[in-house]
Amino acid sequence: MNDMKATVARRRTVWRLAARRWRAKAQAARGRAMRAGGQVARLAAALALGCAAAAAAPERLNVLGWRDYVEPATLESFAAQTGVDVVYDSYDDEAAMEARLRRPGDYDVVIVPAARLADLAAAGLLRPLDLAAIPNAAGLDAAILAKLAVLDPGRRHGLPYLWFATGLAFDAARIDPAKPDTIRPDAIRPDGAKSPGGASGVLSAGAPAGAPAAGAFSPGAFPAAAPAGDPAVSWDLALRPDKLARFADCGVSSPDAPEALFALALRQLRLDPSSTRPLDLRRAADLLAPLRRAAQRTKGDDVEAGLASGEICLAVTTSLTAARAARRAREGESGADIRFVVPREGAPILIDALAVPAAARRPQTAFAFINYLLRPQTAARATNATRLANAAPASRQWIARDVAADQTIYPPPEASARLFAAPTPDAAGRQAMAREWARTAAGR
């Protein structure tokens, strides 16, 4: 009997020990499950918070352009309307622009000289625009679009943002307009004011006999001939040695920009401004040589400051530089009276275009931003800030009166018609131009 009781007791002890082990294992399993559940819950919570933060963070658009080309107020208003923050990065020269554009994914919109569109597109750096996503493109100036098409065939990669002209700036206080074959009294003052004894405005010019008709080499490339017989300024004033000699004592300036100068010289010779034929380039270089030598004798390379101070009395330059020089002359009371003219043979137009890099990470947002910049109200804001013409005719009602009346910014139709677009030459053409340009500097 006692043996049975002992056996039962031992068995009860074993059962109790086994039950304790089972309970311990069950509790451990429940603990692990609870800890795992907590980790899952914490991970889910973290993911939820991360998603919420990502959803709350605004989309960002990166834009590259010339310095001060887009007003901060424009970027802020676009962000307010779309929730997209715009980061604007600027460049100072075309080499810097292209270097940054070659960094994949850095930028979504780029403002580029339109003359570079074809090169950049051929290098695979630009993507075609989706015009269906840019409805404001339909309201752009047809004449400016036609000139842009010369630089961007088919207008596939860029749309015009701002534009200005090449021409002659001069100090009317030092150049006697009464002399034959020189500048007449009604050449434009950049503020649009009437000069003594003449009408205000850009010179209305006649085409020389035998000048090429509009579109002689490519559609939109050449201006239409102006009424014959109008005695306006010719490029001869800056290109013929006998006429240049009159300004030997008052300073002549010309940019170190062979591509633009060769285009106008070829045009003056009644040749295709985009020609890279060796004989054509040699003839153009010979025509430019007297101007180059005269410009080399002028001290300093700040044309705007030189015109404003009176140190330069004749310059081949842009309408933008002439307008700024005129303002500085008035503010500084130098006595210089700076005017600007588009010569009668025509002059190159300079267009800055809106484009989208091929590696843009947000192309649809980029198209939306371009569309916003082309809104008439936004385009007017750009013109008011930069004093450069935009390509949206409907913007004129929002442009400041003094800016809209400034015929250096908005030339009258007969002067605008003389502006032409010259495509950028290929690498071989640029090298040939550089060789001829160096020859003119050496006086050979």
C-alpha positions as a LaTeX table, in Angstrom:
\begin{tabular}{lrrr}
\hline
Residue & $x$ (\AA) & $y$ (\AA) & $z$ (\AA) \\
\hline
Met1 & 0.00 & 0.00 & 0.00 \\
Asn2 & 2.74 & 2.36 & 0.88 \\
Asp3 & 4.50 & 1.55 & $-2.41$ \\
Met4 & 1.39 & 2.51 & $-4.37$ \\
Lys5 & 1.10 & 5.83 & $-2.53$ \\
Ala6 & 4.75 & 6.59 & $-3.28$ \\
Thr7 & 4.31 & 5.75 & $-6.92$ \\
Val8 & 1.26 & 7.99 & $-7.21$ \\
Ala9 & 3.08 & 10.81 & $-5.46$ \\
Arg10 & 6.03 & 10.50 & $-7.82$ \\
Arg11 & 3.72 & 10.57 & $-10.81$ \\
Arg12 & 1.89 & 13.65 & $-9.47$ \\
Thr13 & 5.23 & 15.37 & $-9.04$ \\
Val14 & 6.25 & 14.52 & $-12.61$ \\
Trp15 & 2.91 & 15.81 & $-13.88$ \\
Arg16 & 3.24 & 19.03 & $-11.93$ \\
Leu17 & 6.76 & 19.56 & $-13.26$ \\
Ala18 & 5.63 & 18.82 & $-16.82$ \\
Ala19 & 2.66 & 21.19 & $-16.44$ \\
Arg20 & 4.97 & 23.90 & $-15.15$ \\
Arg21 & 7.27 & 23.40 & $-18.17$ \\
Trp22 & 4.29 & 23.49 & $-20.54$ \\
Arg23 & 2.96 & 26.67 & $-18.90$ \\
Ala24 & 6.44 & 28.25 & $-19.11$ \\
Lys25 & 6.72 & 27.32 & $-22.77$ \\
Ala26 & 3.25 & 28.68 & $-23.49$ \\
Gln27 & 4.02 & 31.92 & $-21.68$ \\
Ala28 & 7.30 & 32.26 & $-23.61$ \\
Ala29 & 5.50 & 31.65 & $-26.89$ \\
Arg30 & 2.86 & 34.23 & $-25.98$ \\
Gly31 & 5.63 & 36.68 & $-25.08$ \\
Arg32 & 7.42 & 36.14 & $-28.35$ \\
Ala33 & 4.18 & 36.56 & $-30.25$ \\
Met34 & 3.42 & 39.77 & $-28.37$ \\
Arg35 & 6.90 & 41.10 & $-28.98$ \\
Ala36 & 6.70 & 40.21 & $-32.67$ \\
Gly37 & 3.31 & 41.80 & $-32.88$ \\
Gly38 & 4.66 & 44.92 & $-31.24$ \\
Gln39 & 7.50 & 45.09 & $-33.71$ \\
Val40 & 5.10 & 44.66 & $-36.61$ \\
Ala41 & 2.86 & 47.31 & $-35.14$ \\
Arg42 & 5.77 & 49.66 & $-34.65$ \\
Leu43 & 6.99 & 48.98 & $-38.21$ \\
Ala44 & 3.52 & 49.57 & $-39.58$ \\
Ala45 & 3.28 & 52.79 & $-37.60$ \\
Ala46 & 6.68 & 53.93 & $-38.88$ \\
Leu47 & 5.70 & 53.13 & $-42.44$ \\
Ala48 & 2.47 & 55.03 & $-42.00$ \\
Leu49 & 4.30 & 58.02 & $-40.60$ \\
Gly50 & 6.84 & 57.86 & $-43.45$ \\
Cys51 & 4.09 & 57.74 & $-46.06$ \\
Ala52 & 2.32 & 60.61 & $-44.38$ \\
Ala53 & 5.53 & 62.64 & $-44.35$ \\
Ala54 & 6.16 & 61.83 & $-48.00$ \\
Ala55 & 2.62 & 62.82 & $-48.84$ \\
Ala56 & 3.01 & 66.04 & $-46.88$ \\
Ala57 & 6.35 & 66.98 & $-48.50$ \\
Pro58 & 5.76 & 69.23 & $-51.57$ \\
Glu59 & 6.94 & 68.15 & $-54.99$ \\
Arg60 & 10.09 & 69.94 & $-56.12$ \\
Leu61 & 10.91 & 71.23 & $-59.62$ \\
Asn62 & 14.48 & 72.18 & $-60.52$ \\
Val63 & 14.94 & 74.95 & $-63.10$ \\
Leu64 & 18.17 & 76.19 & $-64.73$ \\
Gly65 & 18.34 & 79.57 & $-66.46$ \\
Trp66 & 20.11 & 82.89 & $-66.85$ \\
Arg67 & 20.51 & 84.95 & $-63.70$ \\
Asp68 & 17.40 & 86.98 & $-62.75$ \\
Tyr69 & 15.38 & 85.59 & $-65.67$ \\
Val70 & 12.42 & 84.40 & $-63.59$ \\
Glu71 & 10.97 & 86.58 & $-60.87$ \\
Pro72 & 10.79 & 85.07 & $-57.34$ \\
Ala73 & 7.13 & 86.15 & $-57.25$ \\
Thr74 & 6.49 & 83.91 & $-60.26$ \\
Leu75 & 8.03 & 80.91 & $-58.51$ \\
Glu76 & 6.03 & 81.63 & $-55.37$ \\
Ser77 & 2.73 & 82.00 & $-57.22$ \\
Phe78 & 3.30 & 78.74 & $-59.12$ \\
Ala79 & 4.02 & 76.97 & $-55.83$ \\
Ala80 & 0.89 & 78.44 & $-54.24$ \\
Gln81 & $-1.30$ & 77.29 & $-57.12$ \\
Thr82 & 0.20 & 73.83 & $-57.64$ \\
Gly83 & 1.90 & 72.83 & $-54.39$ \\
Val84 & 5.17 & 72.41 & $-56.32$ \\
Asp85 & 8.26 & 74.13 & $-54.92$ \\
Val86 & 10.51 & 75.54 & $-57.67$ \\
Val87 & 14.27 & 75.72 & $-57.10$ \\
Tyr88 & 15.87 & 78.14 & $-59.57$ \\
Asp89 & 19.57 & 77.71 & $-60.35$ \\
Ser90 & 21.38 & 80.22 & $-62.57$ \\
Tyr91 & 24.30 & 80.13 & $-64.97$ \\
Asp92 & 26.43 & 82.92 & $-66.44$ \\
Asp93 & 27.60 & 81.43 & $-69.74$ \\
Glu94 & 26.62 & 78.73 & $-72.20$ \\
Ala95 & 29.51 & 76.43 & $-71.28$ \\
Ala96 & 28.32 & 76.31 & $-67.67$ \\
Met97 & 24.77 & 75.68 & $-68.84$ \\
Glu98 & 25.75 & 72.71 & $-70.99$ \\
Ala99 & 27.97 & 71.21 & $-68.28$ \\
Arg100 & 25.09 & 71.26 & $-65.80$ \\
Leu101 & 22.66 & 69.95 & $-68.37$ \\
Arg102 & 24.87 & 66.90 & $-68.85$ \\
Arg103 & 24.36 & 65.87 & $-65.21$ \\
Pro104 & 21.42 & 63.43 & $-65.53$ \\
Gly105 & 18.33 & 64.25 & $-63.55$ \\
Asp106 & 19.55 & 67.50 & $-62.01$ \\
Tyr107 & 17.05 & 69.75 & $-63.81$ \\
Asp108 & 13.48 & 69.56 & $-65.05$ \\
Val109 & 13.30 & 72.84 & $-67.04$ \\
Val110 & 16.11 & 74.77 & $-68.70$ \\
Ile111 & 16.19 & 78.22 & $-70.33$ \\
Val112 & 18.64 & 78.05 & $-73.23$ \\
Pro113 & 19.70 & 80.27 & $-76.12$ \\
Ala114 & 17.48 & 79.10 & $-78.96$ \\
Ala115 & 20.50 & 78.92 & $-81.27$ \\
Arg116 & 21.67 & 75.96 & $-79.14$ \\
Leu117 & 18.45 & 73.95 & $-79.31$ \\
Ala118 & 19.42 & 71.88 & $-82.35$ \\
Asp119 & 22.87 & 71.05 & $-80.93$ \\
Leu120 & 21.52 & 70.09 & $-77.53$ \\
Ala121 & 18.73 & 68.00 & $-79.03$ \\
Ala122 & 21.18 & 66.20 & $-81.34$ \\
Ala123 & 23.32 & 65.39 & $-78.30$ \\
Gly124 & 20.32 & 63.75 & $-76.65$ \\
Leu125 & 20.10 & 66.36 & $-73.90$ \\
Leu126 & 16.56 & 67.60 & $-74.62$ \\
Arg127 & 13.23 & 65.81 & $-74.84$ \\
Pro128 & 10.48 & 66.75 & $-77.31$ \\
Leu129 & 7.82 & 69.01 & $-75.83$ \\
Asp130 & 4.27 & 67.80 & $-75.33$ \\
Leu131 & 2.38 & 70.79 & $-76.73$ \\
Ala132 & $-0.93$ & 69.29 & $-75.63$ \\
Ala133 & 0.29 & 69.89 & $-72.07$ \\
Ile134 & 1.31 & 73.49 & $-72.91$ \\
Pro135 & $-1.89$ & 75.11 & $-74.25$ \\
Asn136 & $-0.54$ & 78.65 & $-73.80$ \\
Ala137 & 1.89 & 77.95 & $-76.66$ \\
Ala138 & $-1.05$ & 78.51 & $-79.02$ \\
Gly139 & $-1.06$ & 82.21 & $-78.10$ \\
Leu140 & 2.57 & 82.93 & $-79.00$ \\
Asp141 & 3.62 & 85.41 & $-81.70$ \\
Ala142 & 3.62 & 83.67 & $-85.09$ \\
Ala143 & 6.55 & 85.80 & $-86.36$ \\
Ile144 & 8.74 & 84.85 & $-83.39$ \\
Leu145 & 7.74 & 81.20 & $-83.78$ \\
Ala146 & 8.72 & 81.31 & $-87.46$ \\
Lys147 & 12.18 & 82.61 & $-86.51$ \\
Leu148 & 12.49 & 79.98 & $-83.80$ \\
Ala149 & 11.69 & 77.26 & $-86.35$ \\
Val150 & 14.92 & 78.15 & $-88.17$ \\
Leu151 & 16.84 & 77.29 & $-84.99$ \\
Asp152 & 14.67 & 74.35 & $-83.87$ \\
Pro153 & 13.22 & 72.68 & $-86.97$ \\
Gly154 & 9.67 & 71.61 & $-86.30$ \\
Arg155 & 9.75 & 73.55 & $-83.00$ \\
Arg156 & 9.95 & 70.22 & $-81.18$ \\
His157 & 12.31 & 71.08 & $-78.33$ \\
Gly158 & 11.80 & 74.71 & $-77.32$ \\
Leu159 & 9.32 & 77.56 & $-76.99$ \\
Pro160 & 10.25 & 81.27 & $-76.97$ \\
Tyr161 & 10.46 & 82.90 & $-73.55$ \\
Leu162 & 12.25 & 86.25 & $-74.03$ \\
Trp163 & 13.94 & 87.83 & $-77.04$ \\
Phe164 & 15.98 & 90.86 & $-78.11$ \\
Ala165 & 17.82 & 92.22 & $-81.15$ \\
Thr166 & 21.33 & 92.78 & $-82.40$ \\
Gly167 & 22.09 & 96.16 & $-83.95$ \\
Leu168 & 24.04 & 99.40 & $-83.63$ \\
Ala169 & 24.11 & 101.53 & $-80.49$ \\
Phe170 & 25.57 & 105.01 & $-80.74$ \\
Asp171 & 25.96 & 108.24 & $-78.84$ \\
Ala172 & 23.89 & 110.82 & $-80.71$ \\
Ala173 & 25.53 & 113.57 & $-78.67$ \\
Arg174 & 28.87 & 112.85 & $-80.36$ \\
Ile175 & 27.92 & 111.56 & $-83.82$ \\
Asp176 & 26.69 & 114.32 & $-86.10$ \\
Pro177 & 23.53 & 113.04 & $-87.78$ \\
Ala178 & 23.68 & 115.85 & $-90.33$ \\
Lys179 & 26.66 & 114.32 & $-92.10$ \\
Pro180 & 25.80 & 112.32 & $-95.23$ \\
Asp181 & 25.60 & 108.54 & $-94.86$ \\
Thr182 & 25.59 & 108.66 & $-91.10$ \\
Ile183 & 22.84 & 108.37 & $-88.54$ \\
Arg184 & 19.85 & 110.58 & $-89.13$ \\
Pro185 & 18.09 & 112.57 & $-86.37$ \\
Asp186 & 15.15 & 110.22 & $-85.85$ \\
Ala187 & 17.17 & 107.17 & $-84.80$ \\
Ile188 & 15.62 & 105.64 & $-81.76$ \\
Arg189 & 16.39 & 106.53 & $-78.21$ \\
Pro190 & 15.86 & 103.45 & $-76.06$ \\
Asp191 & 13.23 & 105.25 & $-73.99$ \\
Gly192 & 11.18 & 105.89 & $-77.14$ \\
Ala193 & 11.50 & 109.67 & $-76.82$ \\
Lys194 & 11.55 & 111.89 & $-79.91$ \\
Ser195 & 14.99 & 113.14 & $-80.82$ \\
Pro196 & 15.42 & 116.74 & $-81.92$ \\
Gly197 & 14.14 & 117.41 & $-85.40$ \\
Gly198 & 12.83 & 113.92 & $-86.07$ \\
Ala199 & 10.21 & 111.32 & $-85.26$ \\
Ser200 & 10.65 & 108.80 & $-82.49$ \\
Gly201 & 11.05 & 105.11 & $-83.07$ \\
Val202 & 13.37 & 102.58 & $-84.61$ \\
Leu203 & 14.69 & 103.66 & $-87.98$ \\
Ser204 & 12.50 & 102.63 & $-90.87$ \\
Ala205 & 14.95 & 101.24 & $-93.36$ \\
Gly206 & 15.10 & 100.58 & $-97.04$ \\
Ala207 & 16.74 & 97.45 & $-98.40$ \\
Pro208 & 19.76 & 97.97 & $-100.62$ \\
Ala209 & 19.46 & 97.02 & $-104.24$ \\
Gly210 & 19.89 & 93.30 & $-104.71$ \\
Ala211 & 19.29 & 92.39 & $-101.07$ \\
Pro212 & 17.90 & 88.87 & $-100.66$ \\
Ala213 & 14.18 & 88.52 & $-100.27$ \\
Ala214 & 12.56 & 87.03 & $-97.20$ \\
Gly215 & 13.06 & 83.30 & $-96.92$ \\
Ala216 & 15.65 & 83.17 & $-99.71$ \\
Phe217 & 17.49 & 80.30 & $-98.03$ \\
Ser218 & 15.13 & 78.93 & $-95.38$ \\
Pro219 & 11.62 & 79.89 & $-94.24$ \\
Gly220 & 11.61 & 82.68 & $-91.69$ \\
Ala221 & 15.37 & 83.15 & $-91.89$ \\
Phe222 & 15.33 & 86.58 & $-93.55$ \\
Pro223 & 13.31 & 89.73 & $-93.00$ \\
Ala224 & 11.03 & 91.04 & $-95.69$ \\
Ala225 & 12.45 & 93.91 & $-97.72$ \\
Ala226 & 11.54 & 97.32 & $-96.33$ \\
Pro227 & 10.37 & 100.15 & $-98.60$ \\
Ala228 & 13.16 & 101.12 & $-100.98$ \\
Gly229 & 14.70 & 104.57 & $-100.79$ \\
Asp230 & 14.35 & 105.14 & $-97.05$ \\
Pro231 & 17.73 & 106.66 & $-96.01$ \\
Ala232 & 18.19 & 104.68 & $-92.80$ \\
Val233 & 21.35 & 103.36 & $-91.20$ \\
Ser234 & 23.32 & 100.62 & $-92.90$ \\
Trp235 & 25.82 & 98.17 & $-91.47$ \\
Asp236 & 28.27 & 100.05 & $-93.69$ \\
Leu237 & 28.56 & 102.51 & $-90.83$ \\
Ala238 & 30.44 & 99.88 & $-88.80$ \\
Leu239 & 31.93 & 97.77 & $-91.57$ \\
Arg240 & 33.38 & 100.16 & $-94.16$ \\
Pro241 & 36.82 & 101.56 & $-93.26$ \\
Asp242 & 36.06 & 105.04 & $-94.61$ \\
Lys243 & 32.99 & 105.33 & $-92.38$ \\
Leu244 & 34.64 & 103.73 & $-89.35$ \\
Ala245 & 37.44 & 106.27 & $-89.60$ \\
Arg246 & 34.99 & 108.99 & $-88.51$ \\
Phe247 & 34.72 & 107.36 & $-85.09$ \\
Ala248 & 38.42 & 106.74 & $-84.51$ \\
Asp249 & 38.59 & 109.34 & $-81.75$ \\
Cys250 & 35.45 & 108.42 & $-79.85$ \\
Gly251 & 35.59 & 104.65 & $-79.31$ \\
Val252 & 34.20 & 101.72 & $-81.29$ \\
Ser253 & 33.10 & 98.44 & $-79.75$ \\
Ser254 & 32.31 & 95.01 & $-81.15$ \\
Pro255 & 31.66 & 91.75 & $-79.31$ \\
Asp256 & 34.14 & 88.89 & $-79.42$ \\
Ala257 & 31.35 & 86.70 & $-80.83$ \\
Pro258 & 32.28 & 85.42 & $-84.27$ \\
Glu259 & 29.12 & 83.39 & $-84.85$ \\
Ala260 & 26.80 & 86.41 & $-84.54$ \\
Leu261 & 29.15 & 88.71 & $-86.42$ \\
Phe262 & 29.71 & 86.27 & $-89.28$ \\
Ala263 & 25.93 & 85.92 & $-89.66$ \\
Leu264 & 25.44 & 89.67 & $-90.11$ \\
Ala265 & 28.50 & 89.99 & $-92.35$ \\
Leu266 & 27.30 & 87.16 & $-94.59$ \\
Arg267 & 23.90 & 88.84 & $-94.72$ \\
Gln268 & 25.57 & 92.12 & $-95.68$ \\
Leu269 & 27.35 & 90.29 & $-98.50$ \\
Arg270 & 23.97 & 88.94 & $-99.67$ \\
Leu271 & 25.00 & 85.41 & $-98.76$ \\
Asp272 & 23.31 & 82.78 & $-96.61$ \\
Pro273 & 23.92 & 83.84 & $-92.96$ \\
Ser274 & 24.32 & 80.18 & $-92.02$ \\
Ser275 & 26.96 & 79.45 & $-94.68$ \\
Thr276 & 30.19 & 77.77 & $-93.57$ \\
Arg277 & 31.74 & 77.58 & $-97.03$ \\
Pro278 & 35.44 & 78.53 & $-96.69$ \\
Leu279 & 35.26 & 81.20 & $-99.39$ \\
Asp280 & 32.14 & 82.75 & $-97.85$ \\
Leu281 & 33.73 & 82.83 & $-94.40$ \\
Arg282 & 36.88 & 84.42 & $-95.77$ \\
Arg283 & 34.88 & 87.16 & $-97.46$ \\
Ala284 & 32.89 & 87.74 & $-94.26$ \\
Ala285 & 36.09 & 87.89 & $-92.19$ \\
Asp286 & 37.60 & 90.43 & $-94.57$ \\
Leu287 & 34.46 & 92.55 & $-94.20$ \\
Leu288 & 34.66 & 92.34 & $-90.40$ \\
Ala289 & 38.41 & 93.03 & $-90.15$ \\
Pro290 & 38.23 & 96.86 & $-89.99$ \\
Leu291 & 35.60 & 96.68 & $-87.23$ \\
Arg292 & 37.66 & 94.16 & $-85.30$ \\
Arg293 & 40.78 & 96.29 & $-85.49$ \\
Ala294 & 38.88 & 99.45 & $-84.50$ \\
Ala295 & 37.33 & 97.65 & $-81.52$ \\
Gln296 & 40.73 & 96.37 & $-80.39$ \\
Arg297 & 41.90 & 99.96 & $-80.03$ \\
Thr298 & 39.09 & 100.73 & $-77.57$ \\
Lys299 & 40.03 & 100.20 & $-73.92$ \\
Gly300 & 37.80 & 98.09 & $-71.71$ \\
Asp301 & 35.31 & 95.35 & $-72.54$ \\
Asp302 & 32.26 & 96.64 & $-70.63$ \\
Val303 & 30.20 & 98.00 & $-73.52$ \\
Glu304 & 27.32 & 99.11 & $-71.35$ \\
Ala305 & 29.57 & 101.17 & $-69.09$ \\
Gly306 & 31.53 & 102.54 & $-72.05$ \\
Leu307 & 28.42 & 103.75 & $-73.85$ \\
Ala308 & 26.96 & 105.22 & $-70.65$ \\
Ser309 & 30.15 & 107.13 & $-69.78$ \\
Gly310 & 30.74 & 108.39 & $-73.31$ \\
Glu311 & 33.96 & 106.40 & $-73.80$ \\
Ile312 & 32.30 & 104.47 & $-76.65$ \\
Cys313 & 30.30 & 106.26 & $-79.32$ \\
Leu314 & 29.51 & 103.36 & $-81.69$ \\
Ala315 & 28.94 & 99.70 & $-80.77$ \\
Val316 & 27.72 & 96.54 & $-82.39$ \\
Thr317 & 25.68 & 95.21 & $-79.51$ \\
Thr318 & 22.22 & 94.16 & $-78.37$ \\
Ser319 & 19.11 & 96.17 & $-77.70$ \\
Leu320 & 19.30 & 95.08 & $-74.06$ \\
Thr321 & 22.79 & 96.54 & $-73.62$ \\
Ala322 & 21.76 & 99.76 & $-75.38$ \\
Ala323 & 18.70 & 100.20 & $-73.14$ \\
Arg324 & 20.71 & 99.64 & $-69.97$ \\
Ala325 & 23.44 & 102.00 & $-71.16$ \\
Ala326 & 20.89 & 104.70 & $-71.88$ \\
Arg327 & 19.45 & 104.42 & $-68.36$ \\
Arg328 & 22.91 & 104.56 & $-66.82$ \\
Ala329 & 23.80 & 107.59 & $-68.92$ \\
Arg330 & 20.70 & 109.44 & $-67.72$ \\
Glu331 & 21.29 & 108.47 & $-64.09$ \\
Gly332 & 24.99 & 109.37 & $-64.27$ \\
Glu333 & 24.43 & 112.61 & $-66.18$ \\
Ser334 & 27.37 & 111.85 & $-68.48$ \\
Gly335 & 25.79 & 113.75 & $-71.36$ \\
Ala336 & 25.76 & 110.60 & $-73.54$ \\
Asp337 & 22.56 & 110.24 & $-75.60$ \\
Ile338 & 22.42 & 106.52 & $-76.42$ \\
Arg339 & 20.27 & 105.37 & $-79.34$ \\
Phe340 & 19.79 & 101.98 & $-80.96$ \\
Val341 & 18.99 & 100.95 & $-84.52$ \\
Val342 & 18.30 & 97.75 & $-86.44$ \\
Pro343 & 20.24 & 98.40 & $-89.69$ \\
Arg344 & 18.34 & 98.28 & $-92.93$ \\
Glu345 & 19.96 & 95.05 & $-94.13$ \\
Gly346 & 18.62 & 93.19 & $-91.10$ \\
Ala347 & 20.17 & 91.86 & $-87.91$ \\
Pro348 & 20.19 & 88.63 & $-85.90$ \\
Ile349 & 17.46 & 88.07 & $-83.34$ \\
Leu350 & 18.40 & 86.47 & $-80.02$ \\
Ile351 & 15.77 & 84.20 & $-78.46$ \\
Asp352 & 15.95 & 82.43 & $-75.13$ \\
Ala353 & 13.84 & 79.29 & $-75.18$ \\
Leu354 & 12.13 & 77.10 & $-72.60$ \\
Ala355 & 13.07 & 73.44 & $-72.87$ \\
Val356 & 12.94 & 70.19 & $-70.89$ \\
Pro357 & 16.10 & 68.08 & $-70.35$ \\
Ala358 & 15.94 & 64.51 & $-71.60$ \\
Ala359 & 16.71 & 63.23 & $-68.10$ \\
Ala360 & 14.08 & 65.38 & $-66.34$ \\
Arg361 & 12.50 & 63.44 & $-63.47$ \\
Arg362 & 9.21 & 65.35 & $-63.57$ \\
Pro363 & 8.45 & 66.05 & $-67.25$ \\
Gln364 & 4.71 & 66.58 & $-66.79$ \\
Thr365 & 5.30 & 69.10 & $-64.01$ \\
Ala366 & 7.93 & 70.73 & $-66.24$ \\
Phe367 & 5.36 & 71.16 & $-69.02$ \\
Ala368 & 2.95 & 72.68 & $-66.50$ \\
Phe369 & 5.61 & 75.16 & $-65.37$ \\
Ile370 & 6.43 & 76.17 & $-68.96$ \\
Asn371 & 2.73 & 76.66 & $-69.60$ \\
Tyr372 & 2.57 & 78.90 & $-66.52$ \\
Leu373 & 5.53 & 81.02 & $-67.72$ \\
Leu374 & 3.76 & 81.52 & $-71.06$ \\
Arg375 & 0.57 & 82.86 & $-69.46$ \\
Pro376 & 0.16 & 86.47 & $-70.62$ \\
Gln377 & 0.18 & 87.82 & $-67.05$ \\
Thr378 & 3.31 & 85.84 & $-66.14$ \\
Ala379 & 5.05 & 86.77 & $-69.40$ \\
Ala380 & 4.32 & 90.45 & $-68.69$ \\
Arg381 & 5.91 & 90.12 & $-65.26$ \\
Ala382 & 9.07 & 88.72 & $-66.90$ \\
Thr383 & 9.22 & 91.60 & $-69.38$ \\
Asn384 & 8.70 & 94.22 & $-66.67$ \\
Ala385 & 11.52 & 92.71 & $-64.60$ \\
Thr386 & 14.08 & 92.03 & $-67.35$ \\
Arg387 & 13.11 & 94.71 & $-69.91$ \\
Leu388 & 13.19 & 92.05 & $-72.60$ \\
Ala389 & 10.35 & 91.35 & $-75.01$ \\
Asn390 & 8.28 & 88.23 & $-74.53$ \\
Ala391 & 6.50 & 86.25 & $-77.25$ \\
Ala392 & 2.96 & 86.49 & $-75.91$ \\
Pro393 & 1.14 & 89.39 & $-77.64$ \\
Ala394 & $-1.75$ & 89.19 & $-75.16$ \\
Ser395 & 0.66 & 90.19 & $-72.37$ \\
Arg396 & 0.92 & 93.80 & $-73.54$ \\
Gln397 & $-2.00$ & 94.97 & $-71.38$ \\
Trp398 & $-0.07$ & 93.97 & $-68.22$ \\
Ile399 & 3.29 & 95.42 & $-69.27$ \\
Ala400 & 4.32 & 98.72 & $-67.65$ \\
Arg401 & 3.66 & 101.68 & $-69.94$ \\
Asp402 & 7.26 & 102.84 & $-70.10$ \\
Val403 & 8.41 & 99.32 & $-70.99$ \\
Ala404 & 5.72 & 98.78 & $-73.62$ \\
Ala405 & 6.54 & 102.16 & $-75.18$ \\
Asp406 & 10.28 & 101.45 & $-75.31$ \\
Gln407 & 10.92 & 100.65 & $-78.95$ \\
Thr408 & 14.31 & 99.20 & $-78.13$ \\
Ile409 & 12.38 & 96.43 & $-76.35$ \\
Tyr410 & 9.45 & 96.23 & $-78.77$ \\
Pro411 & 10.57 & 97.54 & $-82.18$ \\
Pro412 & 7.83 & 98.63 & $-84.56$ \\
Pro413 & 6.75 & 96.09 & $-87.17$ \\
Glu414 & 9.02 & 97.36 & $-89.96$ \\
Ala415 & 12.09 & 96.98 & $-87.72$ \\
Ser416 & 11.01 & 93.62 & $-86.29$ \\
Ala417 & 10.55 & 92.33 & $-89.83$ \\
Arg418 & 14.25 & 92.93 & $-90.47$ \\
Leu419 & 15.33 & 90.59 & $-87.69$ \\
Phe420 & 16.45 & 87.14 & $-88.81$ \\
Ala421 & 17.50 & 83.91 & $-87.13$ \\
Ala422 & 20.83 & 82.33 & $-88.02$ \\
Pro423 & 21.32 & 78.66 & $-87.06$ \\
Thr424 & 24.37 & 77.75 & $-85.00$ \\
Pro425 & 27.05 & 76.26 & $-87.26$ \\
Asp426 & 28.25 & 72.74 & $-86.66$ \\
Ala427 & 31.60 & 72.02 & $-84.99$ \\
Ala428 & 33.53 & 72.17 & $-88.25$ \\
Gly429 & 31.87 & 75.47 & $-89.15$ \\
Arg430 & 32.69 & 76.95 & $-85.76$ \\
Gln431 & 36.33 & 75.93 & $-86.12$ \\
Ala432 & 36.49 & 77.52 & $-89.56$ \\
Met433 & 34.98 & 80.73 & $-88.18$ \\
Ala434 & 37.45 & 80.72 & $-85.29$ \\
Arg435 & 40.38 & 80.45 & $-87.71$ \\
Glu436 & 39.12 & 83.34 & $-89.83$ \\
Trp437 & 38.34 & 85.37 & $-86.71$ \\
Ala438 & 41.89 & 84.85 & $-85.46$ \\
Arg439 & 43.17 & 85.97 & $-88.83$ \\
Thr440 & 41.29 & 89.27 & $-88.56$ \\
Ala441 & 42.76 & 89.86 & $-85.09$ \\
Ala442 & 46.23 & 89.33 & $-86.44$ \\
Gly443 & 45.59 & 91.82 & $-89.23$ \\
Arg444 & 46.25 & 89.26 & $-91.96$ \\
\hline
\end{tabular}
